[in-house]
Amino acid sequence: MKKTILTLAVALLGVVSMAQPPQSGGQNPNNGQGRPPHAGNDSLRPIENLFGPLTKRIQIHGYAQAGYEWNNKMETQTNTFNMKRTGLVVFAKITDRWDFFMFYDCMTEIQDFYADFRITNNKALNLRFGQMKNSIGLENPYSPAVLELIDVTSQSTTYLGGTVDPLFADKLMYGRDLGMKFFGELFDSHFKYEIGLWNGQGVNINDKNNKKDFQVKLEYAPMPNLRFVTSGQKGMGVASDYCWLSPDAPFISPYNTKIAAGEEYKRDRWTFGTEFKSFVTGPASDWRKRPYSFRGEVMGGKDGDVESFGGYALATIPLFSTVDAVACYDFMNYNTSEDLKSTKYIIGLQYWFFRQCRLQLQYTRTVLDNMTVGEPIIVPNPQGPPTIIQNYQPDFDMIQLQLQIAF
């Protein structure tokens, strides 16, 4: 896969280089004849004829996030420099109705690979087919390059949206799946919708039960800087072969011990959220003028007979032309019957030194309730049943520093 992507990248760079216009000044490399130096080279003509028109329709973007992290999780202090994520984005406007999008995570694999077809003459009805982010939640569609948290999404979005769910898959899925969806905008873009079918198994994985997950997402924006979003899912999943969070444990998931590896189970989701910005922003906006913003959401799910519930509230306040304050309350109950709760309190600053380029500093306090790790301690009792002492995870702190460069 990496060789394939490298070959693709080299080809794209070659295409872009062929598409560059002659440099001004000095001797004209075309010798005043209006033809490139290789115009008489028959071996290059087929390549130029094939890729020349295409290069005018291709955009290449990317970003990288790296930093430093300190924490005292499990009452053990650790610190490390890390490379959080890197990505390469290729977008192609093939025709006035066909678009293509690919996102390659340079640290893992291809994450997005899909085509869009505009069915109507306006934005009312479109079809997307391939591998893409699913329709669950308000913040899942956002890129890590624009989200405020160094850990990207909230706990509820991360778990219920399918990024880190031990039942869903044995690897990180980043809220993506294989499938297709219809989407569009109506009533002067005040109303948006998504209706889709998905494998329900994650990135680059074929369906394991021939039953598709059905998702619906609705958005209402009474004004351009305020929107309300709700989404839902009815599905049937097949539990992963093993839990990568606890590969030696005798169960598939630390949050749901009732579902075994390879077992088919009901997988439902629902969400409701809102987002407000003090003024509208867009691609052409001045990056030094950023709005006050608030985003909040409640989310719930049911895996088999086990229910989960979470939510978050996040605020971003510009302090100066290049500095923002960020604060977030993030709550998740992974199993409401066993009360497996994790609550995060996050504060931080982000310094923008160019468009999409920033330095982030964040402190996180994580408070855990009934969250266990490893096997419990069993104390024998000659007079009766043994005493079982659960190995509960202690609360912990984390400090993160991250540099982001995007283009």
Steps between C-alpha positions, in 0.01 A plus 500: 500500500780746588675425169174570318455834673864594441461421132182709488670793671796491261263487203301797630816701556611421148164606365507825691853574384396451137214741554722785624521804268839626372691723740529868409840658444807365329492303180161371393516119533246476218732694266215737414304227326232457768577129535653315800855365451372141483228577244678293243552206733242242395559291814367781723200597292267220624576589863444870437177435312373274778597698810517856368126578528479307828767704679287812467227327702713355782570656840749352746493589870648355815578551866718366780456513878782416738574587860575403857291327767537452876258304719481311828255231386492188719698706755808473279650812349591477132602756241572472131532689177254367243379526145123518540390487140598591144277502195495560126178614330431479127186666360402489134221690325454253215193659338237749611314205657773252600749557786763270646658508847779298661662532842807296583612482862875468459528318835238233424309456174252659260213640707279668238452394140171603342325664207214752506238536229268802495164367381302824488602829344514657846626362835175320583607142420847342482636147522825402674644151460814350654678523835429812702409642840166374625199718580507462880539817703571866448880511521593170331515657147753765614868460419751480788662804338205720609381331822603665825605199711838334459324166549269619219144391587309455826479163675141448386579576134815286517312200643152522350622634166722195455852639540592297808244226565646155582182328379497688171854422389844388612664825385437875490224583252485879537121507454507352149334212318433360154164584349290751311279793589268755346546856627394850414401853598150649480325833566803723432722260700296546818435125497754222429460124506691172463347153448737208466575128516829366641678170550528567872851352526732798455788600275604267216297207640232309309165438664491193727125443522350638175285736711547872449491782754238764418583860599312829478633846578298823499624857543301819541669843487258784582792737434840441336692502832260276699409141426327205665600146402345163580598155373409137554597147406334157492745222433633151563871454560733203535735530798870525425719192534691647792519812713811701416450700823532180708627220273563262794158549662238221476242736350466706185447842657578651841168685476275213391582149624175347374599489133760246392745520211332434165149533646235695312342777707264796470687829453281813528594868544331839550634856539381858540729803493534868426775738390513879517758747366496875566538560126523296182837381377608344171802397294573862403471632856787681667659242731576779750127567542347200671158484665399401849361152463307242700429137414308250711345160447335208680539149359373153583541146377397141555726202430301184557329564835763744628421871479750787499456875530726805475531865415730797481503879502788688340568874480766691307569864589744718300720694743719674243526504123708181511412335835189306608394357834339155485289335772312169485286282728494145363294220659450136400324208668609194303258264677206660679405180688851466647557878515836502320560875495784713367491880535758737352558866589714669234645851485757634258635762263566494129727742317442548125813614316353452150185371335447139622834509685491509879666406828270344763545456874239310705452362850256213558370364830330160460270372775406130482217310673487119506754474218714192560821369349636147502379217720347567845685408820353189667552470878429146633261467795505168690167586661311563176513642147821683405517877499530650152668840475460668163810659352359846436683749281596816691428851378784658305634821348646572159686792342530514121687727261437473126629669185282494188610588148238484223495603136 
